[in-house]
Amino acid sequence: MDGDSTLRHSIERALELGPRVDARRIGVAVRDGVVTLTGFVSSYAELQAAEAVAQSLPAVCAIADDIIVDLGLHGVRSDPNIAARAAAALRHDMTATGLDLRIVVRNGWVSVSGTVQHWYQKNSVEAILGRLRGIRGVRSEIAVHPQPEQYQYIQDGGPSGPRG
């Protein structure tokens, strides 16, 4: 087996062993370390899990994700329903409380924009939204703008505690 065939086999095997992905509905192609994922999944969370499996292998250079989220008749949610659940989920999560974010839902796609101070906040918001049932995907335009530390430095260069 050459390198691409070995990598394809490794990804297929990892997808089969992973509990969060139905590997029977996902195709894997590899060329020069670039992985193309195709097929259908029943949720955005399953699509993310398939991507994570492929990204976990060190020989993967890049991923082309052509997987389609097929919610089926029972998985489809209305945009107002998704928007309400997204807002509620963010309101009830400690890492997202008090953030100035805007959510727009269109055709099952959740778009979120705004500014946060820390990367963990951005990652947390994206993960919370990505777990919502009935969505086709998440588009994030969250910017991270750290605020300067609010410490006053004394002559020896050490912090003296918060100002203000």
DSSP file (Angstrom, degrees, kcal/mol; ACC not computed):
  #  RESIDUE AA STRUCTURE BP1 BP2  ACC     N-H-->O    O-->H-N    N-H-->O    O-->H-N    TCO  KAPPA ALPHA  PHI   PSI    X-CA   Y-CA   Z-CA
    1    1 A M              0   0    0      0, 0.0     2,-0.1     0, 0.0     0, 0.0   0.000 360.0 360.0 360.0 135.9    0.0    0.0    0.0
    2    2 A D     >  -     0   0    0      1,-0.1     4,-2.4     4,-0.0     5,-0.2  -0.303 360.0 -92.4 -82.2 177.1    1.3    3.5   -0.8
    3    3 A G  H  > S+     0   0    0      1,-0.2     4,-2.4     2,-0.2     5,-0.2   0.879 124.2  48.4 -59.7 -43.0    1.0    6.4    1.7
    4    4 A D  H  > S+     0   0    0      2,-0.2     4,-2.7     1,-0.2    -1,-0.2   0.904 112.7  48.2 -66.7 -40.4   -2.4    7.7    0.4
    5    5 A S  H  > S+     0   0    0      2,-0.2     4,-2.4     1,-0.2    -2,-0.2   0.901 112.4  49.3 -65.6 -40.4   -3.9    4.2    0.4
    6    6 A T  H  X S+     0   0    0     -4,-2.4     4,-2.3     2,-0.2    -2,-0.2   0.916 112.5  47.9 -63.7 -43.3   -2.7    3.6    4.0
    7    7 A L  H  X S+     0   0    0     -4,-2.4     4,-2.5     2,-0.2    -2,-0.2   0.925 111.3  50.2 -64.6 -44.8   -4.0    7.0    5.1
    8    8 A R  H  X S+     0   0    0     -4,-2.7     4,-2.7     1,-0.2     5,-0.2   0.927 111.7  48.4 -58.4 -45.7   -7.4    6.4    3.5
    9    9 A H  H  X S+     0   0    0     -4,-2.4     4,-2.4     1,-0.2    -1,-0.2   0.898 110.7  51.5 -62.3 -40.6   -7.6    3.0    5.2
   10   10 A S  H  X S+     0   0    0     -4,-2.3     4,-2.4     2,-0.2    -2,-0.2   0.904 111.8  46.3 -63.5 -42.4   -6.6    4.5    8.5
   11   11 A I  H  X S+     0   0    0     -4,-2.5     4,-2.6     2,-0.2    -2,-0.2   0.935 112.7  49.4 -66.6 -45.7   -9.3    7.2    8.3
   12   12 A E  H  X S+     0   0    0     -4,-2.7     4,-2.1     1,-0.2    -2,-0.2   0.911 112.8  48.0 -59.5 -42.4  -12.0    4.6    7.2
   13   13 A R  H  X S+     0   0    0     -4,-2.4     4,-2.1     2,-0.2    -1,-0.2   0.917 111.4  49.7 -64.8 -43.8  -11.1    2.4   10.1
   14   14 A A  H  X S+     0   0    0     -4,-2.4     4,-1.6     1,-0.2    -2,-0.2   0.883 110.4  50.8 -64.0 -38.3  -11.1    5.3   12.6
   15   15 A L  H  < S+     0   0    0     -4,-2.6     8,-0.4     1,-0.2     6,-0.3   0.896 110.2  50.2 -64.6 -39.8  -14.6    6.3   11.3
   16   16 A E  H  < S+     0   0    0     -4,-2.1    -2,-0.2     1,-0.2    -1,-0.2   0.875 113.8  44.6 -65.2 -37.9  -15.8    2.8   11.7
   17   17 A L  H  < S+     0   0    0     -4,-2.1    -1,-0.2    -5,-0.1    -2,-0.2   0.740  93.2  94.8 -80.3 -23.7  -14.6    2.5   15.3
   18   18 A G    ><  -     0   0    0     -4,-1.6     3,-0.7    -5,-0.2     5,-0.2  -0.490  66.4-148.2 -73.2 136.5  -15.8    5.9   16.4
   19   19 A P  T 3  S+     0   0    0      0, 0.0    -1,-0.1     0, 0.0    -4,-0.1   0.627  90.0  60.4 -79.1 -12.1  -19.2    5.9   18.1
   20   20 A R  T 3  S+     0   0    0     29,-0.1     2,-0.4    26,-0.0    29,-0.2   0.423  97.3  63.3 -98.1   2.6  -20.3    9.4   16.8
   21   21 A V    <   -     0   0    0     -3,-0.7     2,-1.2    -6,-0.3     3,-0.1  -0.986  68.3-140.2-133.2 135.7  -20.2    8.7   13.0
   22   22 A D    >   -     0   0    0     -2,-0.4     3,-1.7     1,-0.2     4,-0.1  -0.784  23.2-171.6 -89.3  93.9  -22.1    6.3   10.7
   23   23 A A  G >  S+     0   0    0     -2,-1.2     3,-1.4    -8,-0.4    -1,-0.2   0.695  73.5  74.1 -64.2 -20.5  -19.1    5.4    8.6
   24   24 A R  G 3  S+     0   0    0      1,-0.3    -1,-0.3    -9,-0.1    -8,-0.0   0.746  98.4  47.0 -65.2 -21.7  -21.3    3.5    6.1
   25   25 A R  G <  S+     0   0    0     -3,-1.7    15,-1.9    15,-0.1     2,-0.5   0.321  99.7  82.1-102.5   7.3  -22.5    6.8    4.7
   26   26 A I  E <   -A   39   0A   0     -3,-1.4     2,-0.3    13,-0.2    13,-0.2  -0.951  59.5-158.0-120.7 130.8  -19.1    8.5    4.4
   27   27 A G  E     -A   38   0A   0     11,-2.6    11,-2.2    -2,-0.5     2,-0.4  -0.799   7.1-157.4-102.5 148.0  -16.7    8.2    1.5
   28   28 A V  E     +A   37   0A   0     -2,-0.3     2,-0.4     9,-0.2     9,-0.2  -0.990  13.0 174.5-128.7 128.3  -12.9    8.9    1.9
   29   29 A A  E     -A   36   0A   0      7,-2.1     7,-3.1    -2,-0.4     2,-0.4  -0.980   9.1-166.2-128.4 145.2  -10.5    9.8   -0.9
   30   30 A V  E     +A   35   0A   0     -2,-0.4     2,-0.4     5,-0.2     5,-0.2  -0.997  12.1 171.0-135.6 133.8   -6.9   10.8   -0.4
   31   31 A R  E >  S-A   34   0A   0      3,-2.0     3,-2.1    -2,-0.4    -2,-0.0  -0.934  77.7 -19.5-142.5 118.7   -4.4   12.3   -2.8
   32   32 A D  T 3  S-     0   0    0     -2,-0.4     3,-0.1     1,-0.3    29,-0.0   0.848 127.3 -52.4  54.3  38.1   -1.0   13.6   -1.7
   33   33 A G  T 3  S+     0   0    0      1,-0.3    28,-2.7    28,-0.1    29,-1.0   0.389 109.6 124.9  82.4  -4.2   -2.2   13.8    1.9
   34   34 A V  E <   -Ab  31  62A   0     -3,-2.1    -3,-2.0    27,-0.2     2,-0.4  -0.812  50.1-151.2 -91.6 121.7   -5.3   15.8    1.0
   35   35 A V  E     -Ab  30  63A   0     27,-2.9    29,-3.4    -2,-0.6     2,-0.5  -0.786   8.8-162.7 -99.2 131.3   -8.4   14.1    2.3
   36   36 A T  E     -Ab  29  64A   0     -7,-3.1    -7,-2.1    -2,-0.4     2,-0.5  -0.966   6.2-163.1-112.3 122.1  -11.8   14.5    0.6
   37   37 A L  E     +Ab  28  65A   0     27,-2.5    29,-3.0    -2,-0.5     2,-0.3  -0.898  16.2 170.9-103.5 129.9  -14.8   13.4    2.7
   38   38 A T  E     +Ab  27  66A   0    -11,-2.2   -11,-2.6    -2,-0.5     2,-0.3  -0.845  26.6  59.9-131.2 167.8  -18.1   12.8    0.9
   39   39 A G  E    S-Ab  26  67A   0     27,-0.6    29,-2.6    -2,-0.3     2,-0.4  -0.802  75.2 -56.2 118.5-156.2  -21.5   11.4    1.7
   40   40 A F  E     - b   0  68A   0    -15,-1.9     2,-0.3    -2,-0.3    29,-0.2  -0.965  34.5-174.6-133.8 143.4  -24.3   12.2    4.1
   41   41 A V  E     - b   0  69A   0     27,-2.2    29,-3.2    -2,-0.4     3,-0.1  -0.901  28.2-130.7-130.3 163.5  -24.7   12.6    7.8
   42   42 A S  S    S+     0   0    0     -2,-0.3     2,-0.3    27,-0.2    92,-0.2   0.468  85.1  22.3 -97.1  -1.2  -27.7   13.1   10.0
   43   43 A S  S  > S-     0   0    0      1,-0.1     4,-1.6    90,-0.1    -1,-0.1  -0.993  70.9-117.9-157.7 159.1  -26.5   16.0   12.0
   44   44 A Y  H  > S+     0   0    0     91,-0.6     4,-2.4    -2,-0.3     5,-0.2   0.858 115.7  58.9 -64.9 -35.1  -23.9   18.8   12.0
   45   45 A A  H  > S+     0   0    0      1,-0.2     4,-2.0     2,-0.2    -1,-0.2   0.876 104.5  50.4 -61.7 -37.5  -22.4   17.3   15.1
   46   46 A E  H  > S+     0   0    0      2,-0.2     4,-2.2     1,-0.2    -1,-0.2   0.885 108.4  52.2 -68.2 -38.3  -21.8   14.1   13.1
   47   47 A L  H  X S+     0   0    0     -4,-1.6     4,-2.2     2,-0.2    -2,-0.2   0.927 110.2  48.8 -60.8 -45.4  -20.1   16.1   10.3
   48   48 A Q  H  X S+     0   0    0     -4,-2.4     4,-2.4     1,-0.2    -2,-0.2   0.883 109.6  52.4 -62.4 -38.5  -17.8   17.7   12.9
   49   49 A A  H  X S+     0   0    0     -4,-2.0     4,-2.1     2,-0.2    -1,-0.2   0.898 108.4  50.2 -65.0 -40.8  -17.0   14.3   14.4
   50   50 A A  H  X S+     0   0    0     -4,-2.2     4,-1.9     2,-0.2    -2,-0.2   0.914 111.6  48.4 -64.1 -42.3  -16.0   13.0   10.9
   51   51 A E  H  X S+     0   0    0     -4,-2.2     4,-2.8     1,-0.2    -2,-0.2   0.916 109.8  52.7 -61.3 -43.3  -13.8   16.0   10.3
   52   52 A A  H  X S+     0   0    0     -4,-2.4     4,-1.3     1,-0.2    -2,-0.2   0.877 106.5  52.9 -62.7 -38.5  -12.2   15.6   13.7
   53   53 A V  H  < S+     0   0    0     -4,-2.1     4,-0.4     2,-0.2     3,-0.4   0.948 112.7  43.9 -61.5 -48.0  -11.4   11.9   13.0
   54   54 A A  H >< S+     0   0    0     -4,-1.9     3,-1.2     1,-0.2    -2,-0.2   0.911 113.2  51.2 -64.4 -42.0   -9.6   12.9    9.7
   55   55 A Q  H 3< S+     0   0    0     -4,-2.8    -1,-0.2     1,-0.2    -2,-0.2   0.726  97.0  70.4 -68.2 -20.7   -7.8   15.8   11.3
   56   56 A S  T 3< S+     0   0    0     -4,-1.3    -1,-0.2    -3,-0.4    -2,-0.2   0.663  80.1  86.5 -73.5 -14.9   -6.5   13.6   14.1
   57   57 A L  S X  S-     0   0    0     -3,-1.2     3,-1.7    -4,-0.4   -46,-0.0  -0.757  74.0-143.2 -91.1 128.3   -4.1   11.7   11.8
   58   58 A P  T 3  S+     0   0    0      0, 0.0    -1,-0.1     0, 0.0    -3,-0.0   0.725  94.8  63.4 -64.7 -23.0   -0.7   13.4   11.4
   59   59 A A  T 3  S+     0   0    0    -56,-0.0     2,-0.5   -52,-0.0   -52,-0.1   0.566  77.5 105.9 -79.2  -6.6   -0.3   12.5    7.7
   60   60 A V    <   +     0   0    0     -3,-1.7   -26,-0.2    -6,-0.2     3,-0.1  -0.628  43.2 179.1 -78.4 122.0   -3.4   14.6    6.8
   61   61 A C        -     0   0    0    -28,-2.7     2,-0.3    -2,-0.5   -27,-0.2   0.851  66.0 -15.5 -87.3 -40.5   -2.3   17.9    5.1
   62   62 A A  E     -b   34   0A   0    -29,-1.0   -27,-2.9     2,-0.0     2,-0.4  -0.975  59.8-132.2-159.8 161.5   -5.8   19.3    4.4
   63   63 A I  E     -b   35   0A   0     -2,-0.3     2,-0.7   -29,-0.2   -27,-0.2  -0.989   3.4-161.2-127.8 131.3   -9.4   18.3    4.3
   64   64 A A  E     -b   36   0A   0    -29,-3.4   -27,-2.5    -2,-0.4     2,-0.9  -0.952  19.1-156.6-105.1 111.3  -12.0   19.0    1.6
   65   65 A D  E     +b   37   0A   0     -2,-0.7   -27,-0.1   -29,-0.2   -29,-0.1  -0.794  29.8 157.6 -97.8 104.6  -15.3   18.4    3.3
   66   66 A D  E     +b   38   0A   0    -29,-3.0   -27,-0.6    -2,-0.9     2,-0.2   0.039  29.9 133.7-109.7  22.8  -18.1   17.6    0.8
   67   67 A I  E     -b   39   0A   0    -29,-0.2     2,-0.5   -30,-0.1   -27,-0.2  -0.541  46.9-143.9 -75.1 138.8  -20.3   15.9    3.4
   68   68 A I  E     -b   40   0A   0    -29,-2.6   -27,-2.2    -2,-0.2     2,-0.8  -0.891   8.8-133.0-106.3 132.0  -24.0   16.9    3.3
   69   69 A V  E     -b   41   0A   0     -2,-0.5     2,-0.8   -29,-0.2   -27,-0.2  -0.766  24.1-171.9 -83.6 110.8  -26.1   17.2    6.4
   70   70 A D        -     0   0    0    -29,-3.2   -30,-0.0    -2,-0.8    -2,-0.0  -0.880   7.7-178.4-107.5 100.0  -29.3   15.4    5.6
   71   71 A L     >  -     0   0    0     -2,-0.8     4,-1.0     1,-0.1    -1,-0.1   0.666  26.9-147.4 -75.4 -16.4  -31.7   16.0    8.5
   72   72 A G  H  >  -     0   0    0      1,-0.2     4,-0.8     3,-0.2     3,-0.3  -0.021  39.9 -63.7  68.6 175.4  -34.5   13.9    7.1
   73   73 A L  H  4 S+     0   0    0      1,-0.2     3,-0.2     2,-0.2    -1,-0.2   0.835 136.0  46.5 -67.3 -33.2  -38.1   14.7    7.7
   74   74 A H  H  4 S+     0   0    0      1,-0.2    -1,-0.2    -3,-0.1    -2,-0.2   0.664 109.0  54.3 -86.3 -15.9  -38.0   14.3   11.4
   75   75 A G  H  < S+     0   0    0     -4,-1.0    -1,-0.2    -3,-0.3     2,-0.2   0.628  79.5 108.6 -92.5 -14.2  -34.8   16.3   12.0
   76   76 A V     <  -     0   0    0     -4,-0.8     2,-0.3    -3,-0.2    59,-0.1  -0.434  46.5-173.0 -70.3 133.1  -35.8   19.5   10.3
   77   77 A R        -     0   0    0     57,-0.7     2,-0.1    -2,-0.2    -2,-0.0  -0.908  27.6-107.0-120.9 151.7  -36.4   22.4   12.6
   78   78 A S     >  -     0   0    0     -2,-0.3     4,-2.5     1,-0.1     5,-0.2  -0.427  28.4-116.8 -74.4 154.2  -37.8   25.8   11.7
   79   79 A D  H  > S+     0   0    0      1,-0.2     4,-2.8     2,-0.2     5,-0.2   0.904 116.1  51.5 -59.3 -43.1  -35.4   28.8   11.7
   80   80 A P  H  > S+     0   0    0      0, 0.0     4,-2.3     0, 0.0    -1,-0.2   0.895 110.4  49.9 -61.6 -37.1  -37.3   30.5   14.5
   81   81 A N  H  > S+     0   0    0      2,-0.2     4,-2.3     1,-0.2    -2,-0.2   0.928 112.6  46.2 -64.9 -45.1  -37.1   27.4   16.6
   82   82 A I  H  X S+     0   0    0     -4,-2.5     4,-2.6     2,-0.2     5,-0.2   0.919 112.4  51.2 -62.8 -44.2  -33.3   27.0   16.0
   83   83 A A  H  X S+     0   0    0     -4,-2.8     4,-2.4     1,-0.2    -2,-0.2   0.915 111.0  47.7 -61.6 -43.3  -32.8   30.7   16.8
   84   84 A A  H  X S+     0   0    0     -4,-2.3     4,-2.2     1,-0.2    -1,-0.2   0.913 113.8  46.8 -64.7 -42.5  -34.7   30.5   20.0
   85   85 A R  H  X S+     0   0    0     -4,-2.3     4,-2.5     2,-0.2    -2,-0.2   0.866 111.6  52.0 -68.3 -35.7  -32.8   27.3   21.1
   86   86 A A  H  X S+     0   0    0     -4,-2.6     4,-2.2     2,-0.2     5,-0.2   0.938 111.2  46.6 -64.1 -47.0  -29.5   28.9   20.1
   87   87 A A  H  X S+     0   0    0     -4,-2.4     4,-2.2     1,-0.2    -2,-0.2   0.914 114.0  48.1 -61.9 -43.0  -30.2   32.0   22.2
   88   88 A A  H  X S+     0   0    0     -4,-2.2     4,-1.7     2,-0.2    -1,-0.2   0.909 109.9  52.1 -65.0 -42.2  -31.4   29.9   25.2
   89   89 A A  H  < S+     0   0    0     -4,-2.5     4,-0.2     1,-0.2    -1,-0.2   0.903 112.6  44.7 -61.9 -41.4  -28.3   27.7   25.0
   90   90 A L  H >< S+     0   0    0     -4,-2.2     3,-1.0     1,-0.2    -1,-0.2   0.870 110.2  55.1 -70.8 -36.0  -25.9   30.6   25.0
   91   91 A R  H 3< S+     0   0    0     -4,-2.2    -1,-0.2     1,-0.2    -2,-0.2   0.831 110.4  46.7 -63.3 -32.2  -27.9   32.3   27.9
   92   92 A H  T 3< S+     0   0    0     -4,-1.7     2,-0.5    -5,-0.1    -1,-0.2   0.339  92.7  90.1 -97.2   6.6  -27.5   29.2   30.0
   93   93 A D    X>  -     0   0    0     -3,-1.0     4,-1.2    -4,-0.2     3,-1.1  -0.908  68.5-144.1-107.2 128.9  -23.8   28.6   29.5
   94   94 A M  T 34 S+     0   0    0     -2,-0.5     3,-0.2     1,-0.3    -1,-0.1   0.834  99.2  53.2 -59.7 -35.9  -21.4   30.3   31.9
   95   95 A T  T 34 S+     0   0    0      1,-0.2    -1,-0.3    -3,-0.1    30,-0.1   0.719 115.5  40.3 -74.7 -18.4  -18.7   30.9   29.3
   96   96 A A  T X4 S+     0   0    0     -3,-1.1     3,-1.7    -6,-0.2    -1,-0.2   0.523  84.0 120.3-106.2  -8.1  -21.2   32.7   27.0
   97   97 A T  T 3< S+     0   0    0     -4,-1.2    -6,-0.1     1,-0.3    -5,-0.0  -0.355  83.3   8.3 -61.6 130.6  -23.1   34.7   29.6
   98   98 A G  T 3  S+     0   0    0      1,-0.3    -1,-0.3    -2,-0.1     2,-0.2   0.491  90.3 141.0  81.0   3.7  -23.0   38.4   28.9
   99   99 A L    <   -     0   0    0     -3,-1.7     2,-1.3    -9,-0.1    -1,-0.3  -0.544  56.8-124.6 -79.5 146.4  -21.3   38.2   25.6
  100  100 A D  E     +C  115   0B   0     15,-0.6    15,-1.0    -2,-0.2     2,-0.3  -0.707  53.5 151.6 -91.4  87.6  -22.4   40.6   22.9
  101  101 A L  E     -C  114   0B   0     -2,-1.3     2,-0.4    13,-0.2    13,-0.2  -0.885  35.9-149.4-121.4 150.1  -23.2   38.2   20.1
  102  102 A R  E     -C  113   0B   0     11,-2.9    11,-2.2    -2,-0.3     2,-0.5  -0.976  12.2-162.2-119.0 131.7  -25.7   38.3   17.2
  103  103 A I  E     +C  112   0B   0     -2,-0.4     2,-0.4     9,-0.2     9,-0.2  -0.946   9.2 179.3-116.9 132.2  -27.3   35.2   15.9
  104  104 A V  E     -C  111   0B   0      7,-2.6     7,-3.4    -2,-0.5     2,-0.5  -1.000   9.0-162.5-129.4 131.7  -29.0   34.8   12.5
  105  105 A V  E     +C  110   0B   0     -2,-0.4     2,-0.4     5,-0.2     5,-0.2  -0.964  14.7 167.6-117.7 128.1  -30.5   31.6   11.3
  106  106 A R  E >  S-C  109   0B   0      3,-2.2     3,-2.0    -2,-0.5    -2,-0.0  -0.961  70.1 -16.8-143.2 122.0  -31.3   31.0    7.7
  107  107 A N  T 3  S-     0   0    0     -2,-0.4     3,-0.1     1,-0.3   -29,-0.1   0.837 128.0 -51.6  54.1  37.8  -32.2   27.7    6.1
  108  108 A G  T 3  S+     0   0    0      1,-0.3    28,-2.9    27,-0.1    29,-1.0   0.402 111.0 122.2  83.9  -3.4  -30.9   25.8    9.1
  109  109 A W  E <   -Cd 106 137B   0     -3,-2.0    -3,-2.2    27,-0.2     2,-0.6  -0.827  52.4-148.3 -95.2 128.0  -27.5   27.6    9.1
  110  110 A V  E     -Cd 105 138B   0     27,-2.6    29,-3.0    -2,-0.5     2,-0.5  -0.860  12.5-168.8 -97.8 119.3  -26.6   29.4   12.3
  111  111 A S  E     -Cd 104 139B   0     -7,-3.4    -7,-2.6    -2,-0.6     2,-0.4  -0.927   4.9-173.9-107.4 131.8  -24.5   32.5   11.8
  112  112 A V  E     +Cd 103 140B   0     27,-2.6    29,-3.2    -2,-0.5     2,-0.3  -0.986   6.8 170.1-128.1 135.9  -23.0   34.1   14.8
  113  113 A S  E     +Cd 102 141B   0    -11,-2.2   -11,-2.9    -2,-0.4     2,-0.3  -0.931  22.2  90.4-139.1 163.2  -21.0   37.3   15.0
  114  114 A G  E     -Cd 101 142B   0     27,-1.0    29,-2.8    -2,-0.3     2,-0.4  -0.918  63.8 -73.6 144.1-168.3  -19.7   39.6   17.7
  115  115 A T  E     -Cd 100 143B   0    -15,-1.0   -15,-0.6    -2,-0.3     2,-0.3  -0.983  35.4-179.3-130.5 137.4  -16.6   40.2   19.7
  116  116 A V  E     - d   0 144B   0     27,-2.7    29,-3.0    -2,-0.4     3,-0.1  -0.862  28.4-134.2-127.8 165.6  -15.2   38.2   22.7
  117  117 A Q  S    S+     0   0    0     -2,-0.3     2,-0.3    27,-0.2    30,-0.1   0.715  84.7  42.1 -91.5 -23.2  -12.1   38.8   24.9
  118  118 A H  S >> S-     0   0    0      1,-0.1     4,-1.4    28,-0.1     3,-0.5  -0.939  70.1-131.3-132.6 147.6  -10.8   35.2   24.9
  119  119 A W  H 3> S+     0   0    0     -2,-0.3     4,-2.9     1,-0.2     5,-0.3   0.868 107.9  61.6 -61.1 -37.5  -10.3   32.3   22.4
  120  120 A Y  H 3> S+     0   0    0      1,-0.2     4,-2.3     2,-0.2    -1,-0.2   0.848 102.0  52.9 -61.3 -31.4  -12.0   29.9   24.8
  121  121 A Q  H <> S+     0   0    0     -3,-0.5     4,-2.6     2,-0.2    -1,-0.2   0.936 110.1  46.7 -67.6 -45.4  -15.2   32.0   24.6
  122  122 A K  H  X S+     0   0    0     -4,-1.4     4,-2.3     1,-0.2    -2,-0.2   0.942 115.1  46.5 -58.8 -49.3  -15.2   31.8   20.8
  123  123 A N  H  X S+     0   0    0     -4,-2.9     4,-2.1     1,-0.2    -1,-0.2   0.884 112.4  50.7 -63.0 -39.2  -14.5   28.1   20.9
  124  124 A S  H  X S+     0   0    0     -4,-2.3     4,-2.7    -5,-0.3    -1,-0.2   0.930 110.0  48.6 -65.6 -46.0  -17.2   27.5   23.5
  125  125 A V  H  X S+     0   0    0     -4,-2.6     4,-2.5     1,-0.2     5,-0.2   0.926 112.4  48.9 -59.8 -45.7  -19.9   29.5   21.6
  126  126 A E  H  X S+     0   0    0     -4,-2.3     4,-2.1    -5,-0.2    -1,-0.2   0.887 112.6  48.1 -62.9 -38.9  -19.1   27.6   18.4
  127  127 A A  H  X S+     0   0    0     -4,-2.1     4,-1.0     2,-0.2    -2,-0.2   0.913 110.6  51.1 -68.1 -42.5  -19.2   24.2   20.2
  128  128 A I  H >< S+     0   0    0     -4,-2.7     3,-0.7     1,-0.2     4,-0.3   0.941 114.5  43.1 -59.3 -48.3  -22.6   25.1   21.9
  129  129 A L  H >< S+     0   0    0     -4,-2.5     3,-1.4     1,-0.2    -1,-0.2   0.868 108.0  60.0 -67.3 -35.8  -24.2   26.1   18.6
  130  130 A G  H 3< S+     0   0    0     -4,-2.1    -1,-0.2     1,-0.3    -2,-0.2   0.719 100.2  56.6 -65.4 -21.1  -22.7   23.1   16.8
  131  131 A R  T << S+     0   0    0     -4,-1.0    -1,-0.3    -3,-0.7    -2,-0.2   0.517  78.5 116.8 -88.3  -5.7  -24.5   20.7   19.2
  132  132 A L    X   -     0   0    0     -3,-1.4     3,-0.9    -4,-0.3   -88,-0.3  -0.399  68.0-121.6 -64.8 135.9  -28.0   22.1   18.4
  133  133 A R  T 3  S+     0   0    0      1,-0.2     3,-0.1    -2,-0.1    -1,-0.1  -0.514  89.6  27.2 -75.6 145.2  -30.2   19.6   16.8
  134  134 A G  T 3  S+     0   0    0      1,-0.3   -57,-0.7   -92,-0.2     2,-0.3   0.545  87.2 126.4  86.5   7.7  -31.7   20.3   13.4
  135  135 A I    <   -     0   0    0     -3,-0.9   -91,-0.6     1,-0.1    -1,-0.3  -0.696  49.9-154.4 -98.3 154.3  -29.0   22.7   12.2
  136  136 A R  S    S-     0   0    0    -28,-2.9     2,-0.3     1,-0.4   -27,-0.2   0.681  70.1 -42.0 -94.1 -22.7  -27.1   22.3    8.9
  137  137 A G  E     -d  109   0B   0    -29,-1.0   -27,-2.6    -8,-0.1     2,-0.4  -0.968  50.6-105.7 173.5 174.8  -24.0   24.1   10.1
  138  138 A V  E     -d  110   0B   0     -2,-0.3     2,-0.5   -29,-0.2   -27,-0.2  -0.991  17.0-164.6-127.2 130.2  -22.5   27.1   11.9
  139  139 A R  E     -d  111   0B   0    -29,-3.0   -27,-2.6    -2,-0.4     2,-0.5  -0.972  15.8-162.2-111.3 120.0  -20.8   30.1   10.4
  140  140 A S  E     +d  112   0B   0     -2,-0.5   -27,-0.2   -29,-0.2   -29,-0.1  -0.899  27.8 165.6-111.8 127.3  -18.8   32.0   12.9
  141  141 A E  E     +d  113   0B   0    -29,-3.2   -27,-1.0    -2,-0.5     2,-0.5  -0.227  31.0 145.8-122.9  39.2  -17.6   35.6   12.5
  142  142 A I  E     -d  114   0B   0    -29,-0.2     2,-0.4   -30,-0.1   -27,-0.2  -0.673  35.8-152.1 -81.1 126.3  -16.7   36.0   16.1
  143  143 A A  E     -d  115   0B   0    -29,-2.8   -27,-2.7    -2,-0.5     2,-0.6  -0.787   5.4-140.6 -98.6 142.7  -13.6   38.2   16.6
  144  144 A V  E     +d  116   0B   0     -2,-0.4   -27,-0.2   -29,-0.2   -25,-0.1  -0.916  26.0 169.2-105.4 116.6  -11.3   37.9   19.5
  145  145 A H        -     0   0    0    -29,-3.0   -27,-0.1    -2,-0.6    -2,-0.0  -0.857  22.5-149.7-127.2  94.2  -10.1   41.2   20.9
  146  146 A P        -     0   0    0      0, 0.0   -28,-0.1     0, 0.0   -29,-0.1  -0.330  11.7-131.3 -64.6 143.8   -8.3   40.8   24.2
  147  147 A Q        -     0   0    0    -30,-0.1     3,-0.1     1,-0.1   -30,-0.0  -0.733  33.1 -98.5 -89.9 144.1   -8.5   43.6   26.7
  148  148 A P        -     0   0    0      0, 0.0    -1,-0.1     0, 0.0     0, 0.0  -0.337  47.6 -95.3 -62.2 143.7   -5.3   44.8   28.3
  149  149 A E        -     0   0    0      1,-0.1     2,-0.9    -3,-0.0     0, 0.0  -0.304  29.8-134.0 -57.4 141.1   -4.6   43.3   31.7
  150  150 A Q        +     0   0    0     -3,-0.1    13,-1.7     2,-0.1     2,-0.4  -0.452  59.8 125.7 -99.7  60.3   -5.8   45.7   34.4
  151  151 A Y  E     -E  162   0C   0     -2,-0.9     2,-0.5    11,-0.2    -2,-0.0  -0.928  53.2-139.6-117.9 143.5   -2.7   45.5   36.6
  152  152 A Q  E     -     0   0C   0      9,-1.4     8,-2.2    -2,-0.4     2,-0.4  -0.889  21.9-139.9 -99.7 128.2   -0.6   48.4   37.8
  153  153 A Y  E     -E  159   0C   0     -2,-0.5     2,-0.1     6,-0.2     5,-0.0  -0.738  11.0-150.4 -94.3 133.7    3.1   47.6   37.8
  154  154 A I    >   -     0   0    0      4,-2.1     3,-2.4    -2,-0.4    -1,-0.0  -0.364  41.3 -81.5 -92.2 178.7    5.3   48.7   40.6
  155  155 A Q  T 3  S+     0   0    0      1,-0.3    -2,-0.0     2,-0.1    -1,-0.0   0.791 126.9  56.4 -56.2 -35.2    9.0   49.6   40.3
  156  156 A D  T 3  S-     0   0    0      2,-0.1    -1,-0.3     1,-0.1    -3,-0.0   0.504 116.7-111.1 -79.3   0.2   10.2   45.9   40.4
  157  157 A G  S <  S+     0   0    0     -3,-2.4    -2,-0.1     1,-0.3    -1,-0.1   0.411  76.7 125.2  92.4  -2.8    8.0   45.1   37.5
  158  158 A G        -     0   0    0      1,-0.1    -4,-2.1    -5,-0.0    -1,-0.3  -0.551  67.4 -98.7 -90.8 156.7    5.6   42.9   39.4
  159  159 A P  E     -E  153   0C   0      0, 0.0    -6,-0.2     0, 0.0    -1,-0.1  -0.463  22.4-162.7 -72.5 143.6    1.8   43.4   39.4
  160  160 A S  E     -     0   0C   0     -8,-2.2    -7,-0.1     1,-0.4    -9,-0.0   0.376  54.7 -88.2-104.0   1.5    0.4   45.1   42.4
  161  161 A G  E     -     0   0C   0     -9,-0.2    -9,-1.4     2,-0.0    -1,-0.4  -0.501  66.6 -29.4 116.1 173.7   -3.2   44.0   41.8
  162  162 A P  E     -E  151   0C   0      0, 0.0   -11,-0.2     0, 0.0     2,-0.2  -0.286  58.6-136.3 -64.8 144.5   -6.2   45.1   39.9
  163  163 A R              0   0    0    -13,-1.7   -13,-0.1     1,-0.2    -2,-0.0  -0.548 360.0 360.0 -89.8 161.8   -6.7   48.8   39.3
  164  164 A G              0   0    0     -2,-0.2    -1,-0.2     0, 0.0   -14,-0.0   0.406 360.0 360.0  93.9 360.0   -9.8   50.7   39.6
